[in-house]
């Protein structure tokens, strides 16, 4: 399962920060990491060495992680998604208690303040 989590993490980082990469980085990284193209196939496709593709993927991984460390957009997105899921769960229960209502308002206020 850890492999799948890493792919999801890379996909989220790419979704949020991919536009900050060069066109070449976006294309190669997208094909190899997101499109499942092998290093050798990508090397042939882009006219570079297999090692060049490998180095580019590792460099882009570090870049995307650095963007996240500095900006934290993915972390905040995941936090908001969790909070919205909590609101949805409380709402789906139907008979909403006073405590649930207060909690929902608190979560909504926090999300709106940060947006």
TIVO-2410 file (N, C-alpha, C; in nm, 3 decimals):
# residues 115
REC num residu      c1      c2      c3 atome chaine
REC   1      X   0.082  -0.121   0.000     N      A
REC   1      X   0.000   0.000   0.000    CA      A
REC   1      X   0.086   0.126   0.000     C      A
REC   2      X   0.204   0.119   0.056     N      A
REC   2      X   0.289   0.237   0.064    CA      A
REC   2      X   0.325   0.288  -0.075     C      A
REC   3      X   0.342   0.198  -0.173     N      A
REC   3      X   0.370   0.240  -0.309    CA      A
REC   3      X   0.257   0.322  -0.366     C      A
REC   4      X   0.134   0.280  -0.339     N      A
REC   4      X   0.017   0.354  -0.387    CA      A
REC   4      X   0.010   0.492  -0.322     C      A
REC   5      X   0.039   0.500  -0.193     N      A
REC   5      X   0.038   0.628  -0.123    CA      A
REC   5      X   0.140   0.723  -0.183     C      A
REC   6      X   0.257   0.671  -0.219     N      A
REC   6      X   0.362   0.754  -0.280    CA      A
REC   6      X   0.316   0.807  -0.416     C      A
REC   7      X   0.249   0.724  -0.493     N      A
REC   7      X   0.198   0.768  -0.623    CA      A
REC   7      X   0.094   0.877  -0.604     C      A
REC   8      X   0.004   0.860  -0.507     N      A
REC   8      X  -0.098   0.961  -0.479    CA      A
REC   8      X  -0.031   1.091  -0.436     C      A
REC   9      X   0.069   1.081  -0.351     N      A
REC   9      X   0.141   1.200  -0.306    CA      A
REC   9      X   0.207   1.271  -0.423     C      A
REC  10      X   0.275   1.196  -0.509     N      A
REC  10      X   0.340   1.257  -0.626    CA      A
REC  10      X   0.237   1.321  -0.719     C      A
REC  11      X   0.124   1.256  -0.735     N      A
REC  11      X   0.018   1.310  -0.821    CA      A
REC  11      X  -0.035   1.440  -0.765     C      A
REC  12      X  -0.059   1.446  -0.634     N      A
REC  12      X  -0.107   1.569  -0.573    CA      A
REC  12      X  -0.005   1.681  -0.586     C      A
REC  13      X   0.121   1.650  -0.559     N      A
REC  13      X   0.225   1.751  -0.573    CA      A
REC  13      X   0.232   1.804  -0.716     C      A
REC  14      X   0.224   1.713  -0.811     N      A
REC  14      X   0.227   1.751  -0.952    CA      A
REC  14      X   0.104   1.835  -0.988     C      A
REC  15      X  -0.012   1.796  -0.940     N      A
REC  15      X  -0.135   1.871  -0.968    CA      A
REC  15      X  -0.125   2.014  -0.915     C      A
REC  16      X  -0.069   2.030  -0.797     N      A
REC  16      X  -0.062   2.163  -0.736    CA      A
REC  16      X   0.053   2.247  -0.790     C      A
REC  17      X   0.167   2.185  -0.817     N      A
REC  17      X   0.287   2.262  -0.850    CA      A
REC  17      X   0.344   2.236  -0.989     C      A
REC  18      X   0.280   2.149  -1.064     N      A
REC  18      X   0.332   2.114  -1.196    CA      A
REC  18      X   0.351   2.232  -1.289     C      A
REC  19      X   0.266   2.331  -1.279     N      A
REC  19      X   0.277   2.448  -1.366    CA      A
REC  19      X   0.403   2.531  -1.338     C      A
REC  20      X   0.468   2.506  -1.225     N      A
REC  20      X   0.591   2.577  -1.192    CA      A
REC  20      X   0.714   2.512  -1.255     C      A
REC  21      X   0.696   2.396  -1.316     N      A
REC  21      X   0.804   2.324  -1.383    CA      A
REC  21      X   0.818   2.375  -1.526     C      A
REC  22      X   0.933   2.346  -1.586     N      A
REC  22      X   0.949   2.378  -1.727    CA      A
REC  22      X   0.862   2.283  -1.809     C      A
REC  23      X   0.836   2.318  -1.934     N      A
REC  23      X   0.756   2.232  -2.021    CA      A
REC  23      X   0.821   2.094  -2.032     C      A
REC  24      X   0.953   2.092  -2.049     N      A
REC  24      X   1.024   1.964  -2.064    CA      A
REC  24      X   1.011   1.879  -1.936     C      A
REC  25      X   1.030   1.941  -1.821     N      A
REC  25      X   1.016   1.868  -1.695    CA      A
REC  25      X   0.875   1.812  -1.680     C      A
REC  26      X   0.776   1.895  -1.712     N      A
REC  26      X   0.636   1.853  -1.701    CA      A
REC  26      X   0.608   1.733  -1.791     C      A
REC  27      X   0.655   1.739  -1.915     N      A
REC  27      X   0.629   1.632  -2.010    CA      A
REC  27      X   0.695   1.501  -1.967     C      A
REC  28      X   0.824   1.507  -1.938     N      A
REC  28      X   0.897   1.385  -1.903    CA      A
REC  28      X   0.845   1.327  -1.772     C      A
REC  29      X   0.832   1.411  -1.670     N      A
REC  29      X   0.784   1.365  -1.540    CA      A
REC  29      X   0.643   1.308  -1.552     C      A
REC  30      X   0.559   1.378  -1.624     N      A
REC  30      X   0.422   1.330  -1.643    CA      A
REC  30      X   0.418   1.195  -1.711     C      A
REC  31      X   0.500   1.177  -1.814     N      A
REC  31      X   0.502   1.050  -1.885    CA      A
REC  31      X   0.557   0.936  -1.798     C      A
REC  32      X   0.663   0.964  -1.723     N      A
REC  32      X   0.728   0.858  -1.646    CA      A
REC  32      X   0.652   0.828  -1.516     C      A
REC  33      X   0.622   0.930  -1.439     N      A
REC  33      X   0.563   0.909  -1.306    CA      A
REC  33      X   0.413   0.889  -1.314     C      A
REC  34      X   0.347   0.971  -1.392     N      A
REC  34      X   0.201   0.964  -1.397    CA      A
REC  34      X   0.150   0.875  -1.510     C      A
REC  35      X   0.227   0.867  -1.617     N      A
REC  35      X   0.184   0.789  -1.732    CA      A
REC  35      X   0.244   0.651  -1.739     C      A
REC  36      X   0.328   0.618  -1.644     N      A
REC  36      X   0.386   0.483  -1.635    CA      A
REC  36      X   0.477   0.446  -1.753     C      A
REC  37      X   0.540   0.546  -1.814     N      A
REC  37      X   0.638   0.521  -1.920    CA      A
REC  37      X   0.770   0.485  -1.853     C      A
REC  38      X   0.836   0.380  -1.898     N      A
REC  38      X   0.963   0.340  -1.839    CA      A
REC  38      X   1.074   0.440  -1.870     C      A
REC  39      X   1.180   0.438  -1.789     N      A
REC  39      X   1.292   0.528  -1.812    CA      A
REC  39      X   1.352   0.510  -1.951     C      A
REC  40      X   1.369   0.386  -1.992     N      A
REC  40      X   1.427   0.359  -2.124    CA      A
REC  40      X   1.336   0.409  -2.236     C      A
REC  41      X   1.207   0.388  -2.220     N      A
REC  41      X   1.112   0.435  -2.321    CA      A
REC  41      X   1.111   0.588  -2.328     C      A
REC  42      X   1.114   0.652  -2.212     N      A
REC  42      X   1.116   0.798  -2.208    CA      A
REC  42      X   1.247   0.852  -2.267     C      A
REC  43      X   1.357   0.783  -2.238     N      A
REC  43      X   1.486   0.826  -2.293    CA      A
REC  43      X   1.482   0.824  -2.445     C      A
REC  44      X   1.427   0.719  -2.500     N      A
REC  44      X   1.416   0.708  -2.645    CA      A
REC  44      X   1.320   0.814  -2.700     C      A
REC  45      X   1.209   0.833  -2.634     N      A
REC  45      X   1.108   0.931  -2.677    CA      A
REC  45      X   1.163   1.073  -2.679     C      A
REC  46      X   1.243   1.109  -2.578     N      A
REC  46      X   1.291   1.246  -2.565    CA      A
REC  46      X   1.435   1.264  -2.611     C      A
REC  47      X   1.498   1.157  -2.658     N      A
REC  47      X   1.633   1.168  -2.713    CA      A
REC  47      X   1.739   1.200  -2.609     C      A
REC  48      X   1.722   1.145  -2.490     N      A
REC  48      X   1.820   1.162  -2.383    CA      A
REC  48      X   1.857   1.024  -2.329     C      A
REC  49      X   1.954   1.021  -2.239     N      A
REC  49      X   1.993   0.892  -2.182    CA      A
REC  49      X   1.894   0.849  -2.075     C      A
REC  50      X   1.897   0.719  -2.047     N      A
REC  50      X   1.812   0.665  -1.940    CA      A
REC  50      X   1.849   0.731  -1.808     C      A
REC  51      X   1.978   0.751  -1.785     N      A
REC  51      X   2.025   0.817  -1.663    CA      A
REC  51      X   1.976   0.961  -1.657     C      A
REC  52      X   1.969   1.026  -1.772     N      A
REC  52      X   1.918   1.163  -1.777    CA      A
REC  52      X   1.772   1.170  -1.733     C      A
REC  53      X   1.694   1.073  -1.778     N      A
REC  53      X   1.553   1.067  -1.738    CA      A
REC  53      X   1.543   1.042  -1.589     C      A
REC  54      X   1.620   0.947  -1.540     N      A
REC  54      X   1.621   0.914  -1.397    CA      A
REC  54      X   1.656   1.038  -1.315     C      A
REC  55      X   1.762   1.109  -1.355     N      A
REC  55      X   1.805   1.229  -1.282    CA      A
REC  55      X   1.697   1.337  -1.285     C      A
REC  56      X   1.632   1.354  -1.399     N      A
REC  56      X   1.527   1.454  -1.410    CA      A
REC  56      X   1.411   1.422  -1.316     C      A
REC  57      X   1.370   1.296  -1.313     N      A
REC  57      X   1.259   1.256  -1.226    CA      A
REC  57      X   1.294   1.282  -1.079     C      A
REC  58      X   1.414   1.245  -1.038     N      A
REC  58      X   1.456   1.268  -0.899    CA      A
REC  58      X   1.463   1.417  -0.868     C      A
REC  59      X   1.516   1.495  -0.962     N      A
REC  59      X   1.527   1.640  -0.942    CA      A
REC  59      X   1.388   1.703  -0.930     C      A
REC  60      X   1.295   1.662  -1.015     N      A
REC  60      X   1.159   1.716  -1.010    CA      A
REC  60      X   1.090   1.673  -0.880     C      A
REC  61      X   1.111   1.549  -0.837     N      A
REC  61      X   1.056   1.505  -0.708    CA      A
REC  61      X   1.101   1.599  -0.597     C      A
REC  62      X   1.230   1.631  -0.594     N      A
REC  62      X   1.283   1.721  -0.491    CA      A
REC  62      X   1.224   1.862  -0.504     C      A
REC  63      X   1.211   1.909  -0.628     N      A
REC  63      X   1.153   2.041  -0.652    CA      A
REC  63      X   1.010   2.049  -0.601     C      A
REC  64      X   0.931   1.949  -0.636     N      A
REC  64      X   0.790   1.949  -0.593    CA      A
REC  64      X   0.780   1.942  -0.441     C      A
REC  65      X   0.864   1.862  -0.378     N      A
REC  65      X   0.864   1.853  -0.232    CA      A
REC  65      X   0.907   1.985  -0.169     C      A
REC  66      X   1.004   2.054  -0.232     N      A
REC  66      X   1.047   2.185  -0.181    CA      A
REC  66      X   0.935   2.287  -0.192     C      A
REC  67      X   0.863   2.286  -0.303     N      A
REC  67      X   0.749   2.377  -0.317    CA      A
REC  67      X   0.648   2.353  -0.206     C      A
REC  68      X   0.621   2.226  -0.177     N      A
REC  68      X   0.524   2.193  -0.072    CA      A
REC  68      X   0.574   2.239   0.064     C      A
REC  69      X   0.703   2.221   0.092     N      A
REC  69      X   0.758   2.266   0.220    CA      A
REC  69      X   0.742   2.416   0.237     C      A
REC  70      X   0.760   2.490   0.128     N      A
REC  70      X   0.752   2.635   0.134    CA      A
REC  70      X   0.607   2.686   0.134     C      A
REC  71      X   0.521   2.623   0.055     N      A
REC  71      X   0.386   2.676   0.035    CA      A
REC  71      X   0.278   2.599   0.111     C      A
REC  72      X   0.295   2.469   0.128     N      A
REC  72      X   0.200   2.388   0.206    CA      A
REC  72      X   0.060   2.376   0.149     C      A
REC  73      X   0.046   2.392   0.018     N      A
REC  73      X  -0.088   2.388  -0.042    CA      A
REC  73      X  -0.152   2.250  -0.036     C      A
REC  74      X  -0.073   2.146  -0.057     N      A
REC  74      X  -0.128   2.010  -0.054    CA      A
REC  74      X  -0.171   1.976   0.088     C      A
REC  75      X  -0.089   2.010   0.184     N      A
REC  75      X  -0.122   1.983   0.324    CA      A
REC  75      X  -0.254   2.052   0.361     C      A
REC  76      X  -0.267   2.176   0.323     N      A
REC  76      X  -0.388   2.250   0.356    CA      A
REC  76      X  -0.509   2.194   0.283     C      A
REC  77      X  -0.491   2.155   0.157     N      A
REC  77      X  -0.599   2.093   0.081    CA      A
REC  77      X  -0.648   1.968   0.150     C      A
REC  78      X  -0.555   1.883   0.195     N      A
REC  78      X  -0.593   1.758   0.261    CA      A
REC  78      X  -0.664   1.785   0.394     C      A
REC  79      X  -0.619   1.888   0.466     N      A
REC  79      X  -0.685   1.925   0.592    CA      A
REC  79      X  -0.828   1.971   0.567     C      A
REC  80      X  -0.846   2.056   0.466     N      A
REC  80      X  -0.980   2.106   0.434    CA      A
REC  80      X  -1.069   1.991   0.388     C      A
REC  81      X  -1.014   1.901   0.307     N      A
REC  81      X  -1.094   1.786   0.262    CA      A
REC  81      X  -1.140   1.702   0.380     C      A
REC  82      X  -1.053   1.682   0.477     N      A
REC  82      X  -1.090   1.607   0.598    CA      A
REC  82      X  -1.200   1.680   0.675     C      A
REC  83      X  -1.186   1.810   0.689     N      A
REC  83      X  -1.287   1.887   0.761    CA      A
REC  83      X  -1.422   1.883   0.690     C      A
REC  84      X  -1.420   1.894   0.559     N      A
REC  84      X  -1.545   1.887   0.483    CA      A
REC  84      X  -1.607   1.748   0.496     C      A
REC  85      X  -1.524   1.645   0.499     N      A
REC  85      X  -1.573   1.508   0.520    CA      A
REC  85      X  -1.640   1.495   0.657     C      A
REC  86      X  -1.581   1.559   0.756     N      A
REC  86      X  -1.641   1.557   0.891    CA      A
REC  86      X  -1.777   1.624   0.890     C      A
REC  87      X  -1.787   1.738   0.824     N      A
REC  87      X  -1.916   1.807   0.814    CA      A
REC  87      X  -2.017   1.718   0.744     C      A
REC  88      X  -1.974   1.656   0.635     N      A
REC  88      X  -2.064   1.570   0.558    CA      A
REC  88      X  -2.114   1.452   0.643     C      A
REC  89      X  -2.024   1.393   0.719     N      A
REC  89      X  -2.060   1.280   0.806    CA      A
REC  89      X  -2.164   1.324   0.909     C      A
REC  90      X  -2.143   1.440   0.970     N      A
REC  90      X  -2.239   1.490   1.068    CA      A
REC  90      X  -2.374   1.518   1.002     C      A
REC  91      X  -2.372   1.577   0.885     N      A
REC  91      X  -2.496   1.610   0.814    CA      A
REC  91      X  -2.570   1.484   0.771     C      A
REC  92      X  -2.496   1.380   0.731     N      A
REC  92      X  -2.558   1.256   0.685    CA      A
REC  92      X  -2.630   1.181   0.797     C      A
REC  93      X  -2.592   1.208   0.920     N      A
REC  93      X  -2.656   1.139   1.032    CA      A
REC  93      X  -2.801   1.183   1.050     C      A
REC  94      X  -2.834   1.294   0.989     N      A
REC  94      X  -2.973   1.338   0.995    CA      A
REC  94      X  -3.006   1.422   1.116     C      A
REC  95      X  -3.028   1.359   1.228     N      A
REC  95      X  -3.065   1.428   1.350    CA      A
REC  95      X  -2.938   1.492   1.409     C      A
REC  96      X  -2.915   1.617   1.374     N      A
REC  96      X  -2.791   1.684   1.412    CA      A
REC  96      X  -2.805   1.743   1.552     C      A
REC  97      X  -2.714   1.705   1.637     N      A
REC  97      X  -2.716   1.754   1.775    CA      A
REC  97      X  -2.665   1.899   1.779     C      A
REC  98      X  -2.688   1.962   1.891     N      A
REC  98      X  -2.639   2.098   1.912    CA      A
REC  98      X  -2.486   2.103   1.903     C      A
REC  99      X  -2.422   1.999   1.958     N      A
REC  99      X  -2.276   1.991   1.956    CA      A
REC  99      X  -2.224   1.977   1.813     C      A
REC 100      X  -2.292   1.891   1.733     N      A
REC 100      X  -2.254   1.873   1.594    CA      A
REC 100      X  -2.271   2.003   1.516     C      A
REC 101      X  -2.380   2.073   1.542     N      A
REC 101      X  -2.405   2.200   1.474    CA      A
REC 101      X  -2.296   2.301   1.508     C      A
REC 102      X  -2.261   2.308   1.635     N      A
REC 102      X  -2.155   2.400   1.678    CA      A
REC 102      X  -2.022   2.363   1.613     C      A
REC 103      X  -1.995   2.233   1.607     N      A
REC 103      X  -1.869   2.185   1.546    CA      A
REC 103      X  -1.868   2.217   1.396     C      A
REC 104      X  -1.981   2.198   1.329     N      A
REC 104      X  -1.989   2.228   1.186    CA      A
REC 104      X  -1.965   2.377   1.161     C      A
REC 105      X  -2.024   2.462   1.242     N      A
REC 105      X  -2.005   2.606   1.228    CA      A
REC 105      X  -1.859   2.642   1.251     C      A
REC 106      X  -1.798   2.581   1.351     N      A
REC 106      X  -1.658   2.608   1.383    CA      A
REC 106      X  -1.568   2.568   1.265     C      A
REC 107      X  -1.590   2.452   1.209     N      A
REC 107      X  -1.511   2.406   1.095    CA      A
REC 107      X  -1.531   2.499   0.975     C      A
REC 108      X  -1.656   2.533   0.947     N      A
REC 108      X  -1.686   2.622   0.834    CA      A
REC 108      X  -1.619   2.758   0.853     C      A
REC 109      X  -1.626   2.812   0.972     N      A
REC 109      X  -1.563   2.942   0.999    CA      A
REC 109      X  -1.412   2.936   0.978     C      A
REC 110      X  -1.349   2.828   1.023     N      A
REC 110      X  -1.205   2.814   1.006    CA      A
REC 110      X  -1.168   2.805   0.857     C      A
REC 111      X  -1.244   2.727   0.783     N      A
REC 111      X  -1.217   2.713   0.638    CA      A
REC 111      X  -1.235   2.849   0.569     C      A
REC 112      X  -1.345   2.917   0.598     N      A
REC 112      X  -1.373   3.046   0.533    CA      A
REC 112      X  -1.269   3.151   0.569     C      A
REC 113      X  -1.222   3.150   0.691     N      A
REC 113      X  -1.119   3.245   0.735    CA      A
REC 113      X  -0.990   3.224   0.655     C      A
REC 114      X  -0.956   3.099   0.632     N      A
REC 114      X  -0.831   3.069   0.562    CA      A
REC 114      X  -0.840   3.088   0.412     C      A
REC 115      X  -0.962   3.086   0.357     N      A
REC 115      X  -0.979   3.108   0.213    CA      A
REC 115      X  -0.976   3.257   0.189     C      A
***
